[in-house]
Amino acid sequence: MEATLTQAIADYIEQRKQNKLEPLQKALNKVLEKADETAIARAKADYAEQAMPIEESFKPEVWLTDAARRAKQISLATHAAKFTHSDAKASSVLVNNISTTDNQYLATAKLTDKAIDVVGNAAALDVAKLLKLQVNGDSLIAQLQQNKADALITFTDKTELIQSWIVGFKLALADEKLSSHTLSKQLYFPLKSDDGETEYHLLCPLFSSSLAHKLHKKVTGTRFGDSKEIRDARRANKYHDAIDTSFLNTVIQSFGGSKPQNISQLNSERYGQNYLLNAAPPAFKAQIKPPITQLSIFNRQFTSTVSSYLRDFKAFLTNLTPEQRNFKIRYQRDHHFILPIIDQLMMHAANIQLLEAGWATLPDTDNKLKQAHTLWLDVYNPNHAFQQEREKQDWLTIVAADFASWLIKQLKNNEHYQLSDIEHAYFAKLCLHQLKRFERATLKRGEL
Protein backbone atom coordinates (compact mmCIF):
# COMPACT_ATOMS: atom_id res chain seq x y z
CA MET A 1 0.00 0.00 0.00
CA GLU A 2 1.42 3.35 -1.03
CA ALA A 3 2.16 5.68 1.87
CA THR A 4 0.11 8.86 2.02
CA LEU A 5 0.53 12.13 3.90
CA THR A 6 -2.66 11.39 5.83
CA GLN A 7 -1.26 8.08 7.01
CA ALA A 8 2.03 9.74 7.96
CA ILE A 9 0.11 12.28 10.10
CA ALA A 10 -1.87 9.50 11.80
CA ASP A 11 1.33 7.56 12.49
CA TYR A 12 3.00 10.68 13.87
CA ILE A 13 0.17 11.35 16.32
CA GLU A 14 0.12 7.70 17.34
CA GLN A 15 3.88 7.70 17.90
CA ARG A 16 3.64 10.76 20.13
CA LYS A 17 0.87 9.08 22.12
CA GLN A 18 2.96 5.95 22.60
CA ASN A 19 5.88 8.10 23.82
CA LYS A 20 3.58 9.54 26.49
CA LEU A 21 2.23 6.11 27.45
CA GLU A 22 5.65 4.44 27.54
CA PRO A 23 6.54 5.37 31.16
CA LEU A 24 3.12 4.15 32.32
CA GLN A 25 3.50 0.92 30.36
CA LYS A 26 6.95 0.27 31.86
CA ALA A 27 5.58 0.76 35.38
CA LEU A 28 2.73 -1.66 34.62
CA ASN A 29 5.09 -4.27 33.15
CA LYS A 30 7.17 -4.29 36.32
CA VAL A 31 4.09 -5.17 38.35
CA LEU A 32 2.94 -7.79 35.84
CA GLU A 33 6.25 -9.62 36.24
CA LYS A 34 5.58 -10.18 39.99
CA ALA A 35 2.38 -12.21 39.32
CA ASP A 36 0.61 -10.77 42.38
CA GLU A 37 -3.05 -10.66 41.33
CA THR A 38 -4.00 -7.93 43.79
CA ALA A 39 -1.06 -5.73 42.78
CA ILE A 40 -1.70 -6.46 39.10
CA ALA A 41 -5.34 -5.47 39.37
CA ARG A 42 -4.43 -2.25 41.16
CA ALA A 43 -1.67 -1.48 38.61
CA LYS A 44 -4.05 -2.04 35.69
CA ALA A 45 -6.58 0.26 37.29
CA ASP A 46 -3.93 2.95 37.83
CA TYR A 47 -2.73 2.55 34.25
CA ALA A 48 -6.24 2.89 32.87
CA GLU A 49 -6.90 5.97 35.01
CA GLN A 50 -3.66 7.71 33.97
CA ALA A 51 -3.78 6.59 30.34
CA MET A 52 -7.37 7.73 29.77
CA PRO A 53 -6.62 11.51 29.51
CA ILE A 54 -3.61 10.76 27.31
CA GLU A 55 -5.69 8.56 25.01
CA GLU A 56 -8.33 11.27 24.89
CA SER A 57 -5.89 14.10 24.15
CA PHE A 58 -4.24 12.14 21.35
CA LYS A 59 -7.40 11.41 19.41
CA PRO A 60 -6.50 12.93 15.99
CA GLU A 61 -9.33 15.46 16.02
CA VAL A 62 -8.50 16.63 19.55
CA TRP A 63 -4.73 16.69 19.05
CA LEU A 64 -4.91 18.50 15.72
CA THR A 65 -7.19 21.15 17.24
CA ASP A 66 -4.73 21.72 20.07
CA ALA A 67 -1.77 21.74 17.61
CA ALA A 68 -3.50 24.34 15.44
CA ARG A 69 -4.05 26.49 18.53
CA ARG A 70 -0.35 26.27 19.51
CA ALA A 71 0.99 26.79 15.97
CA LYS A 72 1.19 30.58 16.44
CA GLN A 73 3.94 30.02 19.05
CA ILE A 74 6.42 29.02 16.34
CA SER A 75 7.54 30.28 12.95
CA LEU A 76 8.66 28.01 10.16
CA ALA A 77 11.37 29.81 8.24
CA THR A 78 14.13 29.56 5.71
CA HIS A 79 15.47 32.93 6.93
CA ALA A 80 15.48 33.38 10.71
CA ALA A 81 15.81 36.74 12.46
CA LYS A 82 17.51 35.49 15.64
CA PHE A 83 20.76 34.70 13.81
CA THR A 84 21.35 38.46 13.63
CA HIS A 85 20.76 38.86 17.37
CA SER A 86 19.34 36.32 19.82
CA ASP A 87 17.00 38.95 21.33
CA ALA A 88 15.73 40.27 18.00
CA LYS A 89 11.93 40.19 17.89
CA ALA A 90 11.74 40.61 14.12
CA SER A 91 9.71 38.37 11.84
CA SER A 92 11.32 35.32 10.30
CA VAL A 93 10.42 34.48 6.71
CA LEU A 94 9.59 31.23 4.92
CA VAL A 95 10.76 31.46 1.32
CA ASN A 96 9.58 28.31 -0.34
CA ASN A 97 8.59 28.86 -3.97
CA ILE A 98 10.98 31.23 -5.69
CA SER A 99 12.35 30.59 -9.15
CA THR A 100 15.28 32.49 -10.58
CA THR A 101 17.07 32.52 -13.89
CA ASP A 102 20.21 34.07 -12.40
CA ASN A 103 22.77 31.27 -12.28
CA GLN A 104 25.65 33.47 -11.17
CA TYR A 105 25.12 33.31 -7.42
CA LEU A 106 24.52 30.55 -4.89
CA ALA A 107 21.37 31.61 -3.03
CA THR A 108 18.55 30.02 -1.07
CA ALA A 109 16.37 30.08 -4.17
CA LYS A 110 18.83 27.68 -5.82
CA LEU A 111 18.10 24.91 -3.29
CA THR A 112 15.67 22.37 -4.69
CA ASP A 113 15.08 20.76 -1.29
CA LYS A 114 15.25 23.46 1.35
CA ALA A 115 15.67 22.51 5.00
CA ILE A 116 13.00 24.42 6.91
CA ASP A 117 13.97 25.91 10.24
CA VAL A 118 11.80 26.52 13.29
CA VAL A 119 11.94 29.58 15.54
CA GLY A 120 9.90 30.16 18.68
CA ASN A 121 8.62 28.21 21.68
CA ALA A 122 10.47 24.89 21.95
CA ALA A 123 7.38 23.36 23.58
CA ALA A 124 5.59 23.62 20.23
CA LEU A 125 8.25 21.85 18.17
CA ASP A 126 5.91 18.87 17.82
CA VAL A 127 3.67 21.10 15.71
CA ALA A 128 6.63 22.03 13.51
CA LYS A 129 7.49 18.37 12.95
CA LEU A 130 3.88 17.71 11.95
CA LEU A 131 3.94 20.50 9.38
CA LYS A 132 7.29 19.35 8.00
CA LEU A 133 6.14 15.75 7.41
CA GLN A 134 6.68 14.97 3.73
CA VAL A 135 5.45 12.06 1.64
CA ASN A 136 6.08 11.79 -2.10
CA GLY A 137 6.98 15.46 -2.28
CA ASP A 138 3.76 16.55 -0.54
CA SER A 139 3.58 18.21 2.88
CA LEU A 140 1.16 20.15 5.04
CA ILE A 141 3.28 23.24 4.41
CA ALA A 142 2.76 22.98 0.66
CA GLN A 143 -0.97 22.40 1.09
CA LEU A 144 -1.42 25.26 3.54
CA GLN A 145 0.39 27.64 1.20
CA GLN A 146 -2.34 26.76 -1.33
CA ASN A 147 -4.95 27.50 1.37
CA LYS A 148 -6.09 23.89 1.66
CA ALA A 149 -5.41 20.83 3.84
CA ASP A 150 -6.52 17.72 1.95
CA ALA A 151 -4.42 15.50 4.23
CA LEU A 152 -6.53 16.52 7.26
CA ILE A 153 -10.01 15.90 5.83
CA THR A 154 -9.99 12.26 6.93
CA PHE A 155 -9.70 13.19 10.61
CA THR A 156 -13.04 15.05 10.87
CA ASP A 157 -16.23 15.66 8.96
CA LYS A 158 -16.66 19.16 10.38
CA THR A 159 -15.94 21.74 7.70
CA GLU A 160 -15.62 24.62 10.16
CA LEU A 161 -13.07 22.66 12.23
CA ILE A 162 -10.93 21.92 9.17
CA GLN A 163 -11.01 25.60 8.27
CA SER A 164 -9.92 26.53 11.81
CA TRP A 165 -7.03 24.08 11.49
CA ILE A 166 -5.96 25.74 8.25
CA VAL A 167 -6.12 29.20 9.80
CA GLY A 168 -4.25 28.08 12.92
CA PHE A 169 -1.48 26.17 11.16
CA LYS A 170 -0.94 28.97 8.65
CA LEU A 171 0.07 31.23 11.54
CA ALA A 172 3.24 29.12 11.78
CA LEU A 173 4.11 29.85 8.16
CA ALA A 174 4.15 33.63 8.44
CA ASP A 175 3.53 36.31 11.02
CA GLU A 176 0.20 38.07 10.70
CA LYS A 177 2.15 41.31 10.42
CA LEU A 178 5.77 41.40 9.27
CA SER A 179 7.99 43.54 11.46
CA SER A 180 11.63 44.38 11.96
CA HIS A 181 13.39 45.18 15.25
CA THR A 182 16.02 47.55 16.57
CA LEU A 183 18.43 44.63 17.07
CA SER A 184 18.07 43.53 13.45
CA LYS A 185 20.25 44.76 10.63
CA GLN A 186 18.42 47.48 8.73
CA LEU A 187 19.48 49.33 5.59
CA TYR A 188 17.98 52.46 4.08
CA PHE A 189 18.02 51.99 0.30
CA PRO A 190 17.50 55.25 -1.64
CA LEU A 191 14.75 55.41 -4.23
CA LYS A 192 14.34 57.70 -7.20
CA SER A 193 11.51 60.14 -6.60
CA ASP A 194 9.68 62.07 -9.32
CA ASP A 195 8.97 65.04 -7.05
CA GLY A 196 12.64 65.42 -6.10
CA GLU A 197 12.22 64.39 -2.46
CA THR A 198 14.37 61.63 -1.03
CA GLU A 199 12.57 58.36 -0.41
CA TYR A 200 13.86 55.05 0.91
CA HIS A 201 13.08 51.39 1.22
CA LEU A 202 13.94 50.03 4.65
CA LEU A 203 15.57 46.66 4.01
CA CYS A 204 16.09 44.02 6.71
CA PRO A 205 18.61 41.36 5.59
CA LEU A 206 17.94 37.96 7.18
CA PHE A 207 20.28 35.01 7.67
CA SER A 208 19.48 32.01 5.47
CA SER A 209 19.40 29.07 7.85
CA SER A 210 18.38 26.75 4.98
CA LEU A 211 21.47 27.62 2.97
CA ALA A 212 23.69 27.36 6.07
CA HIS A 213 22.22 23.92 6.82
CA LYS A 214 22.89 22.66 3.30
CA LEU A 215 26.48 23.91 3.46
CA HIS A 216 26.96 22.43 6.94
CA LYS A 217 25.82 18.99 5.77
CA LYS A 218 28.07 19.20 2.71
CA VAL A 219 31.19 20.20 4.65
CA THR A 220 30.52 17.78 7.51
CA GLY A 221 29.93 14.98 5.02
CA THR A 222 33.36 15.46 3.47
CA ARG A 223 35.03 15.41 6.89
CA PHE A 224 33.09 12.78 8.83
CA GLY A 225 31.00 10.97 6.22
CA ASP A 226 31.47 7.70 4.36
CA SER A 227 34.76 8.77 2.76
CA LYS A 228 36.97 7.57 5.64
CA GLU A 229 39.18 5.50 3.31
CA ILE A 230 39.73 8.54 1.11
CA ARG A 231 40.63 10.71 4.09
CA ASP A 232 43.00 8.06 5.45
CA ALA A 233 44.71 7.81 2.06
CA ARG A 234 45.12 11.58 1.96
CA ARG A 235 46.68 11.69 5.43
CA ALA A 236 49.05 8.86 4.49
CA ASN A 237 49.88 10.60 1.20
CA LYS A 238 48.70 7.53 -0.73
CA TYR A 239 46.71 7.13 -3.93
CA HIS A 240 42.96 6.50 -3.91
CA ASP A 241 40.84 6.13 -7.03
CA ALA A 242 37.85 8.06 -5.60
CA ILE A 243 37.52 11.84 -5.68
CA ASP A 244 38.60 13.58 -2.49
CA THR A 245 36.43 16.63 -1.81
CA SER A 246 37.73 19.16 0.70
CA PHE A 247 36.70 22.62 1.86
CA LEU A 248 39.90 24.45 2.73
CA ASN A 249 40.39 27.40 5.09
CA THR A 250 36.87 27.27 6.54
CA VAL A 251 35.94 29.20 9.68
CA ILE A 252 33.29 28.23 12.23
CA GLN A 253 30.81 30.92 13.24
CA SER A 254 28.92 30.16 16.47
CA PHE A 255 25.32 31.12 17.25
CA GLY A 256 23.58 30.84 20.59
CA GLY A 257 26.59 30.05 22.79
CA SER A 258 25.85 27.17 25.16
CA LYS A 259 22.14 27.21 24.20
CA PRO A 260 21.97 26.98 20.39
CA GLN A 261 18.32 25.88 20.66
CA ASN A 262 17.43 29.44 21.66
CA ILE A 263 18.22 30.53 18.11
CA SER A 264 16.43 27.87 16.08
CA GLN A 265 15.85 24.15 15.68
CA LEU A 266 18.30 23.70 12.79
CA ASN A 267 20.90 25.74 14.67
CA SER A 268 20.55 23.25 17.52
CA GLU A 269 21.00 20.35 15.08
CA ARG A 270 24.20 22.04 13.87
CA TYR A 271 25.37 22.46 17.50
CA GLY A 272 25.35 26.20 16.93
CA GLN A 273 27.97 25.96 14.19
CA ASN A 274 27.93 27.64 10.81
CA TYR A 275 30.73 27.14 8.30
CA LEU A 276 32.12 30.18 6.53
CA LEU A 277 33.97 29.55 3.28
CA ASN A 278 37.13 31.46 2.50
CA ALA A 279 36.06 34.56 0.59
CA ALA A 280 39.33 36.48 0.87
CA PRO A 281 40.53 38.06 -2.39
CA PRO A 282 43.67 36.63 -4.01
CA ALA A 283 46.87 37.89 -2.43
CA PHE A 284 48.62 40.42 -4.64
CA LYS A 285 51.92 39.21 -6.01
CA ALA A 286 54.05 41.55 -8.03
CA GLN A 287 54.85 40.28 -11.52
CA ILE A 288 58.57 40.05 -12.15
CA LYS A 289 59.57 41.78 -15.37
CA PRO A 290 62.94 42.69 -16.92
CA PRO A 291 63.98 46.03 -15.37
CA ILE A 292 64.63 47.60 -18.79
CA THR A 293 62.75 50.80 -17.90
CA GLN A 294 65.00 51.42 -14.88
CA LEU A 295 68.54 52.76 -14.82
CA SER A 296 69.66 50.43 -12.06
CA ILE A 297 68.63 47.30 -10.20
CA PHE A 298 68.73 49.47 -7.07
CA ASN A 299 65.38 50.98 -7.89
CA ARG A 300 62.28 51.83 -5.90
CA GLN A 301 61.03 48.23 -5.95
CA PHE A 302 64.20 46.84 -4.39
CA THR A 303 64.39 49.70 -1.88
CA SER A 304 60.83 48.93 -0.78
CA THR A 305 61.70 45.23 -0.41
CA VAL A 306 64.50 45.94 2.08
CA SER A 307 62.91 48.97 3.77
CA SER A 308 62.63 47.22 7.15
CA TYR A 309 66.33 46.28 7.07
CA LEU A 310 67.27 49.86 6.20
CA ARG A 311 65.11 51.26 8.99
CA ASP A 312 66.70 48.97 11.60
CA PHE A 313 70.20 49.69 10.25
CA LYS A 314 69.70 53.46 10.55
CA ALA A 315 68.42 53.07 14.10
CA PHE A 316 71.45 50.97 14.96
CA LEU A 317 73.89 53.56 13.57
CA THR A 318 72.05 56.44 15.25
CA ASN A 319 72.43 54.88 18.70
CA LEU A 320 76.16 54.06 18.38
CA THR A 321 78.58 55.89 20.68
CA PRO A 322 82.23 56.65 19.81
CA GLU A 323 83.32 53.95 22.28
CA GLN A 324 81.39 51.29 20.38
CA ARG A 325 83.41 51.51 17.18
CA ASN A 326 85.13 48.18 17.69
CA PHE A 327 85.29 44.75 16.07
CA LYS A 328 82.29 43.38 17.99
CA ILE A 329 80.05 46.20 16.83
CA ARG A 330 81.35 45.98 13.25
CA TYR A 331 80.60 42.23 13.24
CA GLN A 332 77.09 42.91 14.50
CA ARG A 333 76.64 45.58 11.82
CA ASP A 334 77.78 43.27 9.03
CA HIS A 335 75.87 40.15 10.00
CA HIS A 336 72.64 41.68 11.28
CA PHE A 337 72.18 44.46 8.73
CA ILE A 338 74.45 44.58 5.67
CA LEU A 339 74.60 40.87 4.77
CA PRO A 340 70.81 40.38 5.00
CA ILE A 341 70.36 43.29 2.59
CA ILE A 342 72.88 41.73 0.20
CA ASP A 343 71.05 38.40 0.50
CA GLN A 344 67.84 40.12 -0.54
CA LEU A 345 69.70 41.61 -3.50
CA MET A 346 70.86 38.18 -4.63
CA MET A 347 67.35 36.75 -4.31
CA HIS A 348 65.97 39.64 -6.34
CA ALA A 349 68.61 39.10 -9.02
CA ALA A 350 67.99 35.33 -9.10
CA ASN A 351 64.27 35.91 -9.83
CA ILE A 352 65.15 38.19 -12.74
CA GLN A 353 67.68 35.68 -14.06
CA LEU A 354 64.88 33.09 -14.28
CA LEU A 355 63.07 35.20 -16.89
CA GLU A 356 63.23 34.23 -20.54
CA ALA A 357 66.80 34.83 -21.73
CA GLY A 358 67.72 37.48 -24.25
CA TRP A 359 65.48 40.29 -23.03
CA ALA A 360 68.38 42.72 -22.90
CA THR A 361 69.19 42.48 -26.63
CA LEU A 362 65.75 42.09 -28.18
CA PRO A 363 65.29 44.16 -31.38
CA ASP A 364 63.50 47.49 -30.96
CA THR A 365 63.89 47.29 -27.19
CA ASP A 366 64.66 50.54 -25.41
CA ASN A 367 66.80 49.08 -22.63
CA LYS A 368 67.68 51.85 -20.16
CA LEU A 369 69.34 49.54 -17.64
CA LYS A 370 73.01 50.13 -16.92
CA GLN A 371 75.19 47.76 -18.98
CA ALA A 372 76.95 46.22 -15.98
CA HIS A 373 73.58 45.38 -14.40
CA THR A 374 72.32 44.01 -17.71
CA LEU A 375 75.35 41.71 -18.00
CA TRP A 376 74.66 40.38 -14.51
CA LEU A 377 70.93 39.85 -14.82
CA ASP A 378 70.48 38.50 -18.37
CA VAL A 379 72.83 35.64 -17.55
CA TYR A 380 71.62 33.25 -20.28
CA ASN A 381 71.46 35.75 -23.13
CA PRO A 382 72.28 33.80 -26.37
CA ASN A 383 74.01 36.78 -28.02
CA HIS A 384 77.70 35.86 -28.52
CA ALA A 385 79.03 39.41 -28.14
CA PHE A 386 76.98 39.82 -24.96
CA GLN A 387 78.45 36.66 -23.46
CA GLN A 388 82.00 37.66 -24.39
CA GLU A 389 81.55 40.95 -22.56
CA ARG A 390 80.01 39.19 -19.61
CA GLU A 391 82.88 36.71 -19.26
CA LYS A 392 85.31 39.59 -18.65
CA GLN A 393 83.50 40.06 -15.29
CA ASP A 394 84.32 43.76 -15.16
CA TRP A 395 80.68 44.27 -14.24
CA LEU A 396 81.21 42.68 -10.81
CA THR A 397 83.07 45.64 -9.34
CA ILE A 398 80.67 48.13 -10.95
CA VAL A 399 77.60 46.43 -9.43
CA ALA A 400 79.33 46.24 -6.03
CA ALA A 401 80.24 49.95 -6.17
CA ASP A 402 76.68 50.85 -7.19
CA PHE A 403 75.38 48.86 -4.22
CA ALA A 404 77.66 50.78 -1.87
CA SER A 405 76.56 54.14 -3.32
CA TRP A 406 72.91 53.18 -3.03
CA LEU A 407 73.33 52.00 0.58
CA ILE A 408 75.21 55.17 1.59
CA LYS A 409 72.37 57.24 0.14
CA GLN A 410 69.70 55.25 1.98
CA LEU A 411 71.55 55.47 5.32
CA LYS A 412 72.40 59.16 5.08
CA ASN A 413 71.80 61.00 8.36
CA ASN A 414 74.17 63.97 8.81
CA GLU A 415 72.60 64.86 12.15
CA HIS A 416 73.70 61.71 13.97
CA TYR A 417 76.57 60.19 11.96
CA GLN A 418 78.70 60.62 8.85
CA LEU A 419 79.42 57.87 6.26
CA SER A 420 82.58 58.51 4.26
CA ASP A 421 84.53 56.90 1.44
CA ILE A 422 85.86 54.38 3.95
CA GLU A 423 82.35 52.98 4.53
CA HIS A 424 81.68 53.12 0.79
CA ALA A 425 84.75 51.00 0.05
CA TYR A 426 83.88 48.59 2.84
CA PHE A 427 80.26 48.11 1.68
CA ALA A 428 81.48 47.56 -1.88
CA LYS A 429 84.00 44.99 -0.66
CA LEU A 430 81.31 43.03 1.22
CA CYS A 431 78.99 43.10 -1.78
CA LEU A 432 81.74 42.08 -4.22
CA HIS A 433 82.63 39.07 -2.06
CA GLN A 434 79.01 37.87 -1.97
CA LEU A 435 78.52 38.69 -5.65
CA LYS A 436 81.47 36.48 -6.67
CA ARG A 437 80.09 33.62 -4.61
CA PHE A 438 76.70 34.10 -6.25
CA GLU A 439 78.27 34.12 -9.72
CA ARG A 440 80.20 30.90 -9.05
CA ALA A 441 77.00 29.18 -7.95
CA THR A 442 75.08 30.35 -11.04
CA LEU A 443 74.86 27.75 -13.80
CA LYS A 444 76.37 28.84 -17.10
CA ARG A 445 74.64 28.47 -20.46
CA GLY A 446 76.53 25.31 -21.38
CA GLU A 447 75.64 23.67 -18.04
CA LEU A 448 71.85 23.98 -18.40
N, C-alpha and C positions, 0 to 999 in steps of 0.2 A: 504493500500500500504506500503510495507516494505521500511523503510528509507534507503537511500544510502549515501555514502560519497559525491558523486556529488551533491545530493540535499542539504546536510548539508553545502557544500561550497557555493552554490547558496543562501541559506537562510542567511548565515553569511554575504555575500556581500550586500544582500538586507537590512539586519538589520543595517549595518553600514551606508548605504545610508539614511535610514529612520532617523537615529540619526542625520545626517547632515541636513536633511530637516526639522526636528522637530521645530527648532526655527523659520524658515520661515513660517511653517504651523501655528504655534501659533499666529504669527503676523497677518497672513491673517485671521484667525478665529476671532480675535478681531474686525477687520474691518467688516467682514461679519455680526457680531451681531448688528451693527449699522443700517443696511438696507439702507445706503446711496448709491444709484446706481453709482454715479460718483466716490465716494471713493472706492467702491467695484471694479469697473472696473480698477481703477488705481492700487489698491492693487493686483488684479489678474495679471495685467501686470508686476508689480514689482516682484511678486512671480515667474512668468514664466521666467523672465529675470535672476533672481538669482538662480533659481532651475536648469536651463538648463545646466550650466557647471558641477553642481553636478551630474545630471542625466547622463551626458556624461562620467564623470570620473568614475562612478560606474557601467558602462557597464562591465560585467564579463571579457571580453577580455582585455579591457583597464585597469581595476583595477588589474587584475592578472599580466599584464605586468609590471605595476608600482610596485606591491608588489615584484615581482621577482627581479626587479632592486634594491629595498631597502633591500632585504633579507641579503645582505652582512654586513649590519650595526648591526646585532645581531648574537648571537651564542646560539643555543640550546644546553643544556649541562646537564649531570647528575653530573659532577664534575666541579665546577666553580673556576677559579683562583683568583677572587677578594676576596674570603673569607680569603685567606692568608694575603693579603694586598689590601686595596681599590684602590691603585694606580698601582697595578701590571698589566702589559700589556701582560702577558703570555696567551697562548691559553687555552681555556676551552675545555672540552672533553665530547662528547656524547657517553656513553657506553650503548648500547641498547640490543645487542644480545650476551650475554656471558653465557655459561652454565658451571657449576662447580659441581664436585662430592664431594667436601670437605664440609662436613656438620658441621664442628667444629666451624666455625666462622660466625658471622652475618656480611654480606658484601652487597654492592650494588647489586652484581650479584644474591643474594638470593631473591631480590624483583621481584615478578611476574608482578606487575603493577607499574612501576617506574614513579614518578612525574618528569616531564622534566622541568628544569629551563631555564630561558632566561637571557642572559647577553648582554649588549650593549646599543644602543641608545633607550631610552624609547619611542621615536616617532615612532619606527618601531615595537612596541609590537603587533600591529594589524596583522602583518605578522606572528609573533610567534603563535598567537591564531589560525590563519588559519592553520598553519602546525600541530598544536596540536589537531585539530578537529579529533574525533574518532567515528566511527560508526561500530558496530558489530566487534570490534577488529581491524578494518582497519583504517589507517591514512595516510596522505600525507607523514609523516616522514618515515613510513614503506615502502611506495611505492618508495620514492626517494632513500632510501638505497638500493633498488633493481634496481636503475637506470631506473625507469619508473614512469609514472604519469597517470594511467588509469582514475583516477577521474577527470582529467582536459580535457580529449579529447572532451567532450561534448561542451566545451565553445569555441572551434575554430576548423576549418578544415585545419589550416595551420600547417603543420608538423614542419617547421623550428621554428615557434613561440612556439610550445609545447616544443621543444628541448631547446629553450632559457629559458623557464620557469624552466625546470628541472635543467639546469646549474645554473640559478640564485638562486633558492630555496635551492639547495644543498650547496651553500656557507654558509647558516645558520646552516648547520649540522656539519661542520668542517672547520677550517681555511685551506686556501690553503697550508700554510706552518706552521707546528706546531713549536712553539717557547716557550722558558721559559723567565724569566725576573729576574733582580737582586733583586727585592723585593719578589720573590717567594722563597719557601723553596727548596733547592737543595742539593742532597746527592751524593757524589762520592762513588760508590759501586765497590770494587776491583774485578777484573777478573783474572782468571788464564791464564797465557800466556805461550805458548810453547817455545818462544825464551828467556824467563827469564825476559823480561821487564815488568814493571808494567803498566797495562791497567785498565781503569775504564769505567763503565756506569755512566752517569750523570742522576740521577733520580730526578723527580720533583713531589713530593706527592701533590695531589689535594684534596680539601675538597669535600665530597660527599653531595651535596645539596639534592639529591633524598632521601638518607638514613636519613638525618636530618629531611626532611619534613615528612617522614613516622613516625619517632619517635615523632615528634612534634604533629602530629594528634593523635597518640595513647595516649600520655601523656595528652594532652588537653582534649581528649574525656573522660578520666577517671575522670577528675577534673571538667569539665563544660558541659559534655554531657548529655545523657538521664538518667543517673543513679542518679538523684537528691535524690530520695527516699532512695537509698542505702547510699549515703553520709550523709543524714540527720540522718539515723539510726545509722551510725557509730559515728557521733558527739554526739548523745544522748545516746550512749552505749547501743543500743537496738538491738534485733535480726532482721535479714532480710534474707529471704530464697534465695536471689540471691547472686551471687559471687561478692565480693567487690575487684576490682583490683586497686592497688595503686603503684605508683613509689616513693619510699622513698629516701630522701636525694639527690634530684636532684639539680643541679646548672644551672642557666641561663647564657649562654654566648651570648653577644650582638655583632652584626655586623652592621656597617654602622652608628652608632650613631643616630642622629635625622633624617637622610636621608637613611633609609634601602634600598630604591629603587635604590640607587647608586651601591649597591652590586649585586642584582639580583631581578628578579620578585618574585620568591618563598620566598626570604628573606623578601621582602616587605609584602607578605601575612602573614608571620610569625611575623610581626612587629619587625623584626631584632633579634628575639629570637631563640636561639638554646638550647635545653635541653641536659645537660650532666648527664649521669647516674653515680652513685657512683661506682668508680672502685678502691677504696682504698683497700689494702690488709687487711685481718683479723688482728685485734689487738692481739698482743702476750699476752698470759696469762699463767703465770707459773703454771705448774701442781703440785698440792700439793701431796707430797708423805711422807710416814713415814720417819723420819730423822734417820734411823738406821745406815746410813754410817757416821754420824757425832758423835762427842763425847758429844756435848752439843746442846741445843736449841739455844744458843747464838752463832750462826754460822755466816758465811759470808752472807747468805741470809737475816737473821734478821737484821744484821748490816747495810746492804744496804737499807733495808726497812725504817729504822729510821735515815738514814744518815743526812737528813736535820735538824732533831731535834738535833742531836749531834753537827752539825756544829754551829747552833744558840746557843746551850748551852755553847760551848767552847768560843764563842765570848762574851757571857754574862759574863762568869767567868774571861776572860782576861781583861775586862774593869772595873772590880770591884776595888774600892779603899778600904783601911783599914777602913775608916769611914762608909762604906756601909754594914758592917757585922752586920746587925740588923734584927729584926723580919720581917720588911716589905720586905727587900730584900730576906730573906729566904723564905717567903711566895711566892714571885714572882718566885723564883727559883723552888720551888716545883710544883706550879700550872701551870707554863708556859713551863717547860722543863722536869722535872722528871716524873710527873704523865702522861703526854701524851706519853712518851716512854713506861711506864708501860702499858698504855691502848693498845698500839700497840702490846706489848708482849702478852696480854690476847687475843687479836683478832687473833694473829698468832697461839696461843695454841688452841683456839676454833676451828679453821679450821682443825687442825690436829686431834682433838678429834672427828670430824665428819667422819673421815676415818673408813673403816671397822674394827671393834674391833678385837683384838687378834693378831695384827701384831707384837707385841713385843715378843710373845712366840711361834711363828710359828716354826715347826720343821725345822732343817737345815738352820735356819736364823742366820746370823752372825750380831747380834745386837751390835753395838759399842756404842750406846747411854748410857750415865750415868744412873744408875738405878733410882735415884731420879727423873730424867726427864722423864724416861720411865713410872714410876708410875703415874706421873701427866698427861701425854699425852694420854696413852692408857687407858682411864678412864673406858671403858666398856669391858675390857678384861675378857672373861669368866673363865679364870683359877682361881681356888679357892685360891691357895697359893698366887697368884699375888694380889688378892683382899684383902686377910688378911694382907699382907704387906702394901698395900695401905691405909687401914683403920687406921693404926697406925699414919699416917700423919707426920711421921718424915721427909718425903721428902720436906715438906713445907719450913722449915728453910734452907735446903740445896739449894733449887732452889733460895730462896731469897738471900742467901749469894753469890751464883754464879752470880746472876744478879748484885749485888753490885761490885763484882770483875771485871766483864765484863765492867761495866759502868766506873769504876775507870780507867781501861786500855784505854778505848776509849777517856776519857777526859784528859789524861795525858799531861801536858805541864809544865815541870819544870822551864821553863824560866819566866813564868808569875805568876804561882800559884802552890801550893803544896796541894795534897789531901791525907789525912792521914787515920789512922784507925777510927778516929771519923766520917769522911764522909762515910767510908765503912759501919760502923755500922748503920749510919742514912739511907743510901740508902737501906740497907737490911731491915731495919724496915719498911720503906715506902712500899717496894715491898711485904713484908710478910703480911702487913695489906690488901693490895689490892688482894693478892693471896688468903687469907682466904675468903674474900668476893666473889671472883670468884668461889671458891670451894663450898661455901654454895649455890650459885645460879646454880651450875651444877647438872643436874638431875642424880640420881644414877641408877644403873642397874635395880633395882626393881621398879623404878618409870617410866620407859619408856613404 
